[in-house]
Amino acid sequence: MIDVDGVRYRWAVAAKLEPEMSIVAEIADGQGQRMVTVVGQETVVTPALVAQAIRAALKRGWTPRQRDTQVTY
């Protein structure tokens, strides 16, 4: 779990085939749109990076409280 600007999200790192992996995030109750941010396989995923990915996705139109298809950035 991570709190970003007063909103709680759950997140995980999903490994893909090299050279990529993804940060996957959704609203803490799991009742909304899921966000996937692709990062390099060698990226060190920290809470600060997760918060940055969430904020960037929100600016790009991610609607975590609405039920909708997953978005990938």
Summary of the structure (lengths in Angstrom):
residues: 73
radius of gyration: 11.5
end to end distance: 20.3
largest distance: 34.1
contacts: 200
relative contact order: 0.26
helix: 18%
strand: 38%
